[in-house]
Amino acid sequence: ENNTTQDNIITIHRYICSSCGHTHALLPPAIVPYMSFSFNFIVSLIHDYLVHKYHSVDTMCEHYGIAISTFYRILKKFKDHKQLWLGLLEDNLISNLSFIQHIINSSFDDIENFIIQFFKQIGSSFFQ
């Protein structure tokens, strides 16, 4: 909100599986499993990088409160997952910026559907 980082507390519901007896978390679509950042945070970070909003990666990372190495790990994951989703040929035809802008301009329902379909096809969450 207002282009600043925020800390939020959310409740994660856990359920006991009747088949395996283990507990499983039911995460909202905005949460990326095993990450400290929300889906929207990551999308905004990558978008700002791709449009060169900040004069350096160091300045951008300082603004977002993350380590430079964390940013490059997130960027690599984005590129890898984009290629998995689109396939090699289409990945080369669609720029990273066009892809991230499509996500930004999508409705919440479209993003939720994308995250679900990505998980079904790939077996992990986008950005995980």
DSSP file (Angstrom, degrees, kcal/mol; ACC not computed):
  #  RESIDUE AA STRUCTURE BP1 BP2  ACC     N-H-->O    O-->H-N    N-H-->O    O-->H-N    TCO  KAPPA ALPHA  PHI   PSI    X-CA   Y-CA   Z-CA
    1    1 A E    >         0   0    0      0, 0.0     3,-1.5     0, 0.0     0, 0.0   0.000 360.0 360.0 360.0 135.7    0.0    0.0    0.0
    2    2 A N  T 3   -     0   0    0      1,-0.3     3,-0.1     0, 0.0     0, 0.0   0.774 360.0 -73.6  53.9  29.1    1.4    3.5   -0.9
    3    3 A N  T 3  S+     0   0    0      1,-0.2     2,-0.3     0, 0.0    -1,-0.3   0.812 105.1 119.7  57.9  34.6    4.4    1.7   -2.3
    4    4 A T    <   -     0   0    0     -3,-1.5    -1,-0.2    60,-0.0     2,-0.2  -0.918  68.4-105.8-124.0 154.5    5.8    0.9    1.1
    5    5 A T        -     0   0    0     58,-0.3     2,-0.3    -2,-0.3    60,-0.0  -0.507  37.7-167.4 -76.6 149.4    6.5   -2.5    2.7
    6    6 A Q        -     0   0    0     -2,-0.2     2,-0.5     2,-0.0    -1,-0.0  -0.979  18.4-139.3-136.6 147.3    4.1   -3.7    5.4
    7    7 A D        +     0   0    0     -2,-0.3     2,-0.3     2,-0.0    -2,-0.0  -0.936  28.6 179.5-104.2 130.1    4.2   -6.4    8.0
    8    8 A N        -     0   0    0     -2,-0.5     2,-0.5     2,-0.0    -2,-0.0  -0.954  22.7-139.7-129.9 150.0    0.9   -8.3    8.3
    9    9 A I        -     0   0    0     -2,-0.3     2,-0.3     2,-0.0    -2,-0.0  -0.938  25.1-179.7-108.0 128.5   -0.3  -11.1   10.5
   10   10 A I        -     0   0    0     -2,-0.5     2,-0.5     2,-0.0    -2,-0.0  -0.905  26.9-121.3-124.7 156.2   -2.5  -13.7    8.9
   11   11 A T        -     0   0    0     -2,-0.3     2,-0.6     2,-0.0    -2,-0.0  -0.851  20.9-157.1 -97.6 127.6   -4.1  -16.8   10.3
   12   12 A I        -     0   0    0     -2,-0.5     2,-0.3    15,-0.1    15,-0.1  -0.919  11.9-142.0-105.8 119.3   -3.2  -20.0    8.6
   13   13 A H  E     -A   26   0A   0     13,-0.7    13,-2.7    -2,-0.6     2,-0.4  -0.636  15.1-160.4 -81.6 134.7   -5.8  -22.8    9.0
   14   14 A R  E     -A   25   0A   0     -2,-0.3     2,-0.4    11,-0.2    11,-0.2  -0.923   4.2-164.2-117.0 142.9   -4.4  -26.3    9.4
   15   15 A Y  E     -A   24   0A   0      9,-2.8     9,-2.6    -2,-0.4     2,-0.6  -0.949  19.6-126.5-127.7 145.7   -6.3  -29.5    8.9
   16   16 A I  E     -A   23   0A   0     -2,-0.4     2,-0.4     7,-0.2     7,-0.2  -0.820  28.6-129.8 -92.4 124.3   -5.7  -33.0    9.9
   17   17 A C     >  -     0   0    0      5,-3.2     4,-1.9    -2,-0.6    -1,-0.0  -0.579   6.4-151.0 -75.8 127.5   -5.9  -35.4    6.9
   18   18 A S  T  4 S+     0   0    0     -2,-0.4    -1,-0.1     1,-0.2    -2,-0.0   0.722  94.3  48.8 -71.5 -19.9   -8.1  -38.3    7.6
   19   19 A S  T  4 S+     0   0    0      3,-0.1    -1,-0.2     1,-0.1    -2,-0.0   0.924 128.0  16.1 -84.0 -49.2   -6.1  -40.5    5.1
   20   20 A C  T  4 S-     0   0    0      2,-0.2    -2,-0.2     0, 0.0     3,-0.1   0.621  90.3-130.4-104.5 -14.8   -2.5  -39.8    6.2
   21   21 A G     <  +     0   0    0     -4,-1.9     2,-0.1     1,-0.3    -3,-0.1   0.422  65.9 124.2  80.6  -2.5   -3.0  -38.3    9.6
   22   22 A H        -     0   0    0     -6,-0.1    -5,-3.2     1,-0.1     2,-0.3  -0.479  63.3-114.0 -85.9 160.4   -0.7  -35.4    8.9
   23   23 A T  E     -A   16   0A   0     -7,-0.2     2,-0.4    -2,-0.1    -7,-0.2  -0.735  29.8-167.1 -92.8 146.8   -1.7  -31.7    9.2
   24   24 A H  E     -A   15   0A   0     -9,-2.6    -9,-2.8    -2,-0.3     2,-0.3  -0.987  16.3-128.2-133.5 142.2   -1.8  -29.6    6.1
   25   25 A A  E     -A   14   0A   0     -2,-0.4     2,-0.8   -11,-0.2   -11,-0.2  -0.702   8.5-145.8 -91.2 140.9   -2.1  -25.8    5.8
   26   26 A L  E     -A   13   0A   0    -13,-2.7   -13,-0.7    -2,-0.3    -2,-0.0  -0.896  26.1-164.7-104.4 102.3   -4.8  -24.1    3.7
   27   27 A L        -     0   0    0     -2,-0.8   -15,-0.1   -15,-0.1   -13,-0.0  -0.651  19.1-119.5 -93.0 141.7   -3.0  -21.0    2.3
   28   28 A P    >   -     0   0    0      0, 0.0     3,-2.0     0, 0.0    -1,-0.1  -0.428  34.6-107.5 -69.8 155.7   -4.8  -18.1    0.7
   29   29 A P  T 3  S+     0   0    0      0, 0.0    10,-0.1     0, 0.0    -2,-0.0   0.755 115.8  64.8 -58.7 -25.9   -3.7  -17.4   -2.9
   30   30 A A  T 3  S+     0   0    0      9,-0.1     9,-3.2     8,-0.1     2,-0.4   0.643  88.5  84.4 -73.0 -12.9   -1.8  -14.3   -2.0
   31   31 A I  B <   -B   38   0B   0     -3,-2.0     7,-0.1     7,-0.2    -4,-0.1  -0.773  68.0-150.0 -96.9 132.1    0.7  -16.4    0.1
   32   32 A V    >   -     0   0    0      5,-0.7     3,-1.7    -2,-0.4     5,-0.1  -0.893  32.4-111.6 -97.4 120.4    3.6  -18.1   -1.6
   33   33 A P  T 3  S+     0   0    0      0, 0.0     3,-0.1     0, 0.0    92,-0.0  -0.212  96.1   6.4 -54.8 137.8    4.5  -21.3    0.3
   34   34 A Y  T 3  S+     0   0    0      1,-0.2     2,-0.3     2,-0.0    -3,-0.0   0.656 107.5 110.7  64.3  20.4    7.8  -21.2    2.2
   35   35 A M    <   -     0   0    0     -3,-1.7    -1,-0.2     2,-0.1    -3,-0.1  -0.899  64.1-145.3-120.9 153.5    8.4  -17.6    1.4
   36   36 A S  S    S+     0   0    0     -2,-0.3     2,-0.3    -3,-0.1    -1,-0.1   0.411  81.4  74.1 -91.8   0.3    8.3  -14.5    3.6
   37   37 A F  S    S-     0   0    0     -5,-0.1    -5,-0.7     1,-0.0    -2,-0.1  -0.866  79.8-118.9-120.2 148.7    6.8  -12.4    0.9
   38   38 A S  B  >  -B   31   0B   0     -2,-0.3     4,-2.2    -7,-0.1    -7,-0.2  -0.353  29.9-110.2 -77.9 163.3    3.3  -12.2   -0.6
   39   39 A F  H  > S+     0   0    0     -9,-3.2     4,-2.4     1,-0.2     5,-0.2   0.917 120.7  50.2 -56.1 -46.5    2.6  -12.9   -4.2
   40   40 A N  H  > S+     0   0    0    -10,-0.3     4,-2.6     1,-0.2    -1,-0.2   0.875 107.4  53.6 -64.9 -38.0    1.8   -9.1   -4.7
   41   41 A F  H  > S+     0   0    0      2,-0.2     4,-2.5     1,-0.2    -1,-0.2   0.941 111.3  45.6 -58.9 -48.0    5.1   -8.1   -3.1
   42   42 A I  H  X S+     0   0    0     -4,-2.2     4,-2.5     2,-0.2     5,-0.2   0.909 112.8  49.6 -65.0 -43.1    7.0  -10.3   -5.4
   43   43 A V  H  X S+     0   0    0     -4,-2.4     4,-2.5     1,-0.2    -1,-0.2   0.921 112.7  47.7 -62.2 -44.0    5.1   -9.2   -8.5
   44   44 A S  H  X S+     0   0    0     -4,-2.6     4,-2.7     2,-0.2    -2,-0.2   0.907 111.2  51.5 -63.3 -42.1    5.7   -5.5   -7.6
   45   45 A L  H  X S+     0   0    0     -4,-2.5     4,-1.9    -5,-0.2    -2,-0.2   0.940 113.0  43.7 -59.6 -49.7    9.4   -6.1   -6.9
   46   46 A I  H  X S+     0   0    0     -4,-2.5     4,-2.6     2,-0.2    -2,-0.2   0.902 113.3  51.9 -65.7 -41.1    9.9   -7.7  -10.3
   47   47 A H  H  X S+     0   0    0     -4,-2.5     4,-2.1    -5,-0.2    -2,-0.2   0.939 108.6  50.3 -60.0 -47.4    7.8   -5.1  -12.1
   48   48 A D  H  <>S+     0   0    0     -4,-2.7     5,-2.6     1,-0.2     6,-0.4   0.878 112.2  48.6 -60.1 -37.8    9.8   -2.3  -10.5
   49   49 A Y  H ><5S+     0   0    0     -4,-1.9     3,-1.1    -5,-0.2    -1,-0.2   0.932 111.0  49.3 -65.6 -46.3   13.1   -4.0  -11.6
   50   50 A L  H 3<5S+     0   0    0     -4,-2.6    -2,-0.2     1,-0.3    -1,-0.2   0.804 114.0  44.5 -68.3 -29.6   11.9   -4.5  -15.2
   51   51 A V  T 3<5S-     0   0    0     -4,-2.1    -1,-0.3    -5,-0.2    -2,-0.2   0.382 109.7-122.9 -93.7   4.2   10.7   -0.9  -15.6
   52   52 A H  T < 5 +     0   0    0     -3,-1.1    -3,-0.2    -4,-0.3    -2,-0.1   0.910  50.1 163.1  56.6  46.8   13.9    0.4  -14.0
   53   53 A K      < +     0   0    0     -5,-2.6     2,-0.3    -6,-0.2    -4,-0.1   0.822  63.2  47.1 -64.8 -31.8   12.0    2.3  -11.3
   54   54 A Y  S    S-     0   0    0     -6,-0.4     6,-0.0     1,-0.1     4,-0.0  -0.824  86.5-124.1-112.2 151.7   15.1    2.6   -9.2
   55   55 A H  S    S+     0   0    0     -2,-0.3     2,-0.3     1,-0.1     3,-0.1   0.641  92.6  13.7 -73.0 -12.6   18.6    3.7  -10.4
   56   56 A S  S  > S-     0   0    0      1,-0.1     4,-2.1     0, 0.0     5,-0.1  -0.990  71.1-117.8-154.7 160.0   20.2    0.5   -9.1
   57   57 A V  H  > S+     0   0    0     -2,-0.3     4,-2.9     1,-0.2     5,-0.2   0.876 116.2  57.5 -63.3 -37.8   19.3   -2.9   -7.8
   58   58 A D  H  > S+     0   0    0      2,-0.2     4,-2.2     1,-0.2    -1,-0.2   0.925 107.5  46.1 -59.5 -46.3   20.9   -2.0   -4.5
   59   59 A T  H  > S+     0   0    0      2,-0.2     4,-2.4     1,-0.2    -1,-0.2   0.906 113.3  49.8 -64.1 -42.4   18.5    1.0   -4.1
   60   60 A M  H  X S+     0   0    0     -4,-2.1     4,-2.4     2,-0.2    -2,-0.2   0.931 111.5  48.0 -62.4 -45.7   15.5   -1.0   -5.0
   61   61 A C  H  X>S+     0   0    0     -4,-2.9     5,-2.3     1,-0.2     4,-1.2   0.873 110.3  52.3 -64.7 -37.0   16.4   -3.8   -2.5
   62   62 A E  H  <5S+     0   0    0     -4,-2.2     3,-0.3    -5,-0.2    -1,-0.2   0.920 109.5  49.8 -63.2 -43.2   16.9   -1.2    0.2
   63   63 A H  H  <5S+     0   0    0     -4,-2.4   -58,-0.3     1,-0.2    -2,-0.2   0.921 116.0  41.8 -60.4 -44.0   13.5    0.3   -0.6
   64   64 A Y  H  <5S-     0   0    0     -4,-2.4    -1,-0.2    -5,-0.1    -2,-0.2   0.578 110.0-123.2 -82.5  -9.6   11.9   -3.2   -0.4
   65   65 A G  T  <5 +     0   0    0     -4,-1.2     2,-0.3    -3,-0.3    -3,-0.2   0.865  68.2 121.4  72.9  36.3   13.9   -4.2    2.7
   66   66 A I      < -     0   0    0     -5,-2.3    -1,-0.3    -6,-0.1     2,-0.1  -0.892  65.9-102.2-128.6 159.9   15.4   -7.3    1.1
   67   67 A A     >  -     0   0    0     -2,-0.3     4,-2.0     1,-0.1     3,-0.1  -0.474  29.2-122.2 -75.6 150.7   19.0   -8.6    0.4
   68   68 A I  H  > S+     0   0    0      1,-0.2     4,-2.4     2,-0.2     5,-0.2   0.898 114.6  54.8 -60.3 -40.6   20.3   -8.3   -3.1
   69   69 A S  H  > S+     0   0    0      1,-0.2     4,-1.8     2,-0.2    -1,-0.2   0.865 105.7  52.7 -62.5 -35.3   20.9  -12.1   -3.1
   70   70 A T  H  > S+     0   0    0      2,-0.2     4,-2.4     1,-0.2    -1,-0.2   0.919 108.0  51.4 -65.0 -43.4   17.2  -12.6   -2.2
   71   71 A F  H  X S+     0   0    0     -4,-2.0     4,-2.9     1,-0.2    -2,-0.2   0.946 110.3  47.4 -58.6 -48.6   16.1  -10.4   -5.1
   72   72 A Y  H  X S+     0   0    0     -4,-2.4     4,-2.2     1,-0.2    -1,-0.2   0.835 110.6  52.6 -66.3 -30.6   18.2  -12.3   -7.6
   73   73 A R  H  X S+     0   0    0     -4,-1.8     4,-2.0    -5,-0.2    -1,-0.2   0.912 112.0  46.0 -66.5 -42.3   16.9  -15.7   -6.2
   74   74 A I  H  X S+     0   0    0     -4,-2.4     4,-2.6     2,-0.2    -2,-0.2   0.912 112.1  51.1 -65.3 -43.7   13.3  -14.4   -6.7
   75   75 A L  H  X S+     0   0    0     -4,-2.9     4,-2.4     1,-0.2    -2,-0.2   0.909 110.2  49.0 -62.3 -42.4   14.1  -13.1  -10.2
   76   76 A K  H  X S+     0   0    0     -4,-2.2     4,-2.8     2,-0.2    -1,-0.2   0.916 110.8  50.3 -62.7 -42.6   15.6  -16.4  -11.2
   77   77 A K  H  X S+     0   0    0     -4,-2.0     4,-2.9     2,-0.2     5,-0.3   0.917 109.8  51.5 -61.6 -42.9   12.5  -18.3   -9.9
   78   78 A F  H  X S+     0   0    0     -4,-2.6     4,-2.6     2,-0.2    -2,-0.2   0.943 112.4  45.0 -58.0 -49.6   10.3  -15.9  -11.8
   79   79 A K  H  X S+     0   0    0     -4,-2.4     4,-2.0     1,-0.2    -2,-0.2   0.906 114.6  48.6 -63.4 -42.4   12.2  -16.5  -15.1
   80   80 A D  H  X S+     0   0    0     -4,-2.8     4,-2.2     2,-0.2    -1,-0.2   0.927 114.7  44.6 -62.9 -45.3   12.2  -20.3  -14.5
   81   81 A H  H  X S+     0   0    0     -4,-2.9     4,-2.5     2,-0.2    -2,-0.2   0.854 109.9  55.0 -71.4 -34.6    8.5  -20.5  -13.7
   82   82 A K  H  X S+     0   0    0     -4,-2.6     4,-2.7    -5,-0.3     5,-0.3   0.931 110.4  46.9 -60.2 -44.7    7.6  -18.2  -16.6
   83   83 A Q  H  X S+     0   0    0     -4,-2.0     4,-2.5     1,-0.2    -2,-0.2   0.895 111.5  50.4 -65.8 -40.3    9.4  -20.6  -18.9
   84   84 A L  H  < S+     0   0    0     -4,-2.2    -1,-0.2     1,-0.2    -2,-0.2   0.911 115.1  44.4 -61.3 -41.4    7.8  -23.7  -17.3
   85   85 A W  H  < S+     0   0    0     -4,-2.5    -2,-0.2     1,-0.2    -1,-0.2   0.913 125.3  29.8 -71.0 -44.1    4.3  -22.1  -17.7
   86   86 A L  H  < S-     0   0    0     -4,-2.7     4,-0.4    -5,-0.2    -2,-0.2   0.735 105.6-122.6 -90.8 -24.3    4.7  -20.8  -21.3
   87   87 A G     X  -     0   0    0     -4,-2.5     4,-2.3    -5,-0.3     5,-0.2  -0.088  36.6 -73.6  89.7 159.5    7.1  -23.3  -22.8
   88   88 A L  H  > S+     0   0    0      2,-0.2     4,-1.4     1,-0.2    -1,-0.1   0.894 128.2  44.8 -59.8 -47.1   10.5  -22.5  -24.3
   89   89 A L  H  > S+     0   0    0      1,-0.2     4,-1.1     2,-0.2     3,-0.4   0.958 116.9  42.8 -65.6 -52.3    9.3  -21.0  -27.6
   90   90 A E  H  > S+     0   0    0     -4,-0.4     4,-2.1     1,-0.2     3,-0.2   0.845 108.6  60.8 -65.2 -32.8    6.5  -18.8  -26.1
   91   91 A D  H  < S+     0   0    0     -4,-2.3    -1,-0.2     1,-0.2    -2,-0.2   0.885 105.8  47.5 -59.8 -38.6    8.8  -17.7  -23.3
   92   92 A N  H  < S+     0   0    0     -4,-1.4    -1,-0.2    -3,-0.4    -2,-0.2   0.750 113.2  48.7 -74.1 -23.4   11.2  -16.3  -25.8
   93   93 A L  H  < S+     0   0    0     -4,-1.1     2,-0.6    -3,-0.2    -2,-0.2   0.768 104.6  62.2 -86.5 -27.7    8.4  -14.5  -27.6
   94   94 A I  S  < S-     0   0    0     -4,-2.1    -1,-0.1    -5,-0.1    -8,-0.1  -0.885  84.3-132.1-105.7 120.9    6.8  -12.9  -24.5
   95   95 A S     >  -     0   0    0     -2,-0.6     4,-2.2     1,-0.1     5,-0.2  -0.238  18.5-117.6 -67.7 157.5    8.9  -10.4  -22.6
   96   96 A N  H  > S+     0   0    0      1,-0.2     4,-2.5     2,-0.2     5,-0.2   0.893 116.7  52.6 -59.4 -39.9    9.3  -10.7  -18.9
   97   97 A L  H  > S+     0   0    0      2,-0.2     4,-2.6     1,-0.2     5,-0.2   0.917 108.0  49.3 -64.9 -44.1    7.7   -7.2  -18.6
   98   98 A S  H  > S+     0   0    0      1,-0.2     4,-1.9     2,-0.2    -1,-0.2   0.904 112.4  49.2 -60.9 -40.7    4.7   -8.2  -20.7
   99   99 A F  H  X S+     0   0    0     -4,-2.2     4,-1.7     2,-0.2    -2,-0.2   0.926 113.3  44.7 -65.6 -45.5    4.2  -11.3  -18.6
  100  100 A I  H  X S+     0   0    0     -4,-2.5     4,-2.5     1,-0.2    -2,-0.2   0.866 112.0  53.0 -69.6 -35.0    4.4   -9.4  -15.3
  101  101 A Q  H  X S+     0   0    0     -4,-2.6     4,-2.4     2,-0.2    -1,-0.2   0.868 105.6  54.8 -66.9 -35.2    2.1   -6.6  -16.6
  102  102 A H  H  X S+     0   0    0     -4,-1.9     4,-0.5    -5,-0.2    -1,-0.2   0.915 109.6  47.0 -61.8 -42.0   -0.4   -9.2  -17.6
  103  103 A I  H >< S+     0   0    0     -4,-1.7     3,-1.1     1,-0.2    -2,-0.2   0.935 112.1  50.1 -64.0 -45.9   -0.4  -10.6  -14.0
  104  104 A I  H 3< S+     0   0    0     -4,-2.5    -2,-0.2     1,-0.3    -1,-0.2   0.880 112.7  46.9 -60.1 -39.2   -0.7   -7.0  -12.6
  105  105 A N  H 3< S+     0   0    0     -4,-2.4    -1,-0.3    -5,-0.1    -2,-0.2   0.481  93.5 102.5 -84.1  -2.6   -3.6   -6.2  -14.8
  106  106 A S  S << S-     0   0    0     -3,-1.1     2,-0.1    -4,-0.5    -3,-0.0  -0.452  76.5-110.0 -81.1 153.9   -5.5   -9.5  -14.1
  107  107 A S     >  -     0   0    0     -2,-0.1     4,-2.4     1,-0.1     5,-0.2  -0.327  31.5-106.4 -73.8 164.0   -8.4   -9.7  -11.7
  108  108 A F  H  > S+     0   0    0      1,-0.2     4,-2.8     2,-0.2     5,-0.2   0.911 122.8  51.7 -57.0 -43.5   -8.0  -11.5   -8.3
  109  109 A D  H  > S+     0   0    0      1,-0.2     4,-2.4     2,-0.2    -1,-0.2   0.889 109.2  49.7 -62.7 -39.5  -10.1  -14.4   -9.7
  110  110 A D  H  > S+     0   0    0      2,-0.2     4,-2.5     1,-0.2    -1,-0.2   0.903 112.3  47.5 -66.1 -40.6   -7.8  -14.7  -12.8
  111  111 A I  H  X S+     0   0    0     -4,-2.4     4,-2.7     2,-0.2    -2,-0.2   0.924 111.5  50.4 -65.7 -43.8   -4.7  -14.6  -10.6
  112  112 A E  H  X S+     0   0    0     -4,-2.8     4,-2.2     1,-0.2    -2,-0.2   0.922 112.0  47.9 -59.1 -44.3   -6.2  -17.2   -8.2
  113  113 A N  H  X S+     0   0    0     -4,-2.4     4,-3.0     2,-0.2     5,-0.2   0.907 110.7  51.4 -63.5 -42.5   -7.0  -19.4  -11.2
  114  114 A F  H  X S+     0   0    0     -4,-2.5     4,-2.8     2,-0.2     5,-0.2   0.931 110.3  48.7 -58.9 -46.8   -3.5  -19.0  -12.7
  115  115 A I  H  X S+     0   0    0     -4,-2.7     4,-2.1     1,-0.2    -2,-0.2   0.907 113.9  46.6 -61.7 -42.5   -1.9  -20.0   -9.3
  116  116 A I  H  X S+     0   0    0     -4,-2.2     4,-2.4    -5,-0.2    -2,-0.2   0.934 114.1  46.7 -65.6 -46.7   -4.1  -23.1   -9.1
  117  117 A Q  H  X S+     0   0    0     -4,-3.0     4,-2.2     2,-0.2     5,-0.2   0.883 110.8  52.7 -64.9 -38.3   -3.5  -24.1  -12.7
  118  118 A F  H  X>S+     0   0    0     -4,-2.8     4,-3.1    -5,-0.2     5,-0.6   0.938 110.4  48.1 -60.8 -46.1    0.2  -23.6  -12.3
  119  119 A F  H  X5S+     0   0    0     -4,-2.1     4,-2.0     1,-0.2    -2,-0.2   0.915 111.2  50.3 -61.2 -43.4    0.2  -25.8   -9.3
  120  120 A K  H  <5S+     0   0    0     -4,-2.4    -1,-0.2     1,-0.2    -2,-0.2   0.885 119.5  36.4 -63.1 -38.7   -1.8  -28.5  -11.0
  121  121 A Q  H  <5S+     0   0    0     -4,-2.2    -2,-0.2    -5,-0.2    -1,-0.2   0.865 130.8  27.1 -82.2 -38.0    0.5  -28.6  -14.1
  122  122 A I  H  <5S-     0   0    0     -4,-3.1    -3,-0.2     2,-0.3    -2,-0.2   0.771  94.5-126.8-101.2 -30.4    3.9  -28.0  -12.4
  123  123 A G  S  <<S+     0   0    0     -4,-2.0     2,-0.3    -5,-0.6    -4,-0.2   0.512  81.4  68.1  93.9   5.1    3.4  -29.4   -8.9
  124  124 A S  S    S-     0   0    0     -6,-0.4    -1,-0.3    -5,-0.0    -2,-0.3  -0.957  87.8 -94.0-145.6 165.0    4.6  -26.3   -7.0
  125  125 A S    >   -     0   0    0     -2,-0.3     3,-2.2     1,-0.1     2,-0.2  -0.474  50.6 -90.8 -79.1 151.8    3.2  -22.8   -6.5
  126  126 A F  T 3  S+     0   0    0      1,-0.3    -1,-0.1   -11,-0.2   -48,-0.1  -0.450 116.7  12.7 -60.9 130.8    4.4  -19.9   -8.7
  127  127 A F  T 3         0   0    0    -50,-0.2    -1,-0.3    -2,-0.2   -49,-0.1   0.318 360.0 360.0  79.1  -3.3    7.4  -18.4   -7.0
  128  128 A Q    <         0   0    0     -3,-2.2    -2,-0.1   -51,-0.1    -3,-0.1   0.503 360.0 360.0 -76.1 360.0    7.8  -21.3   -4.6
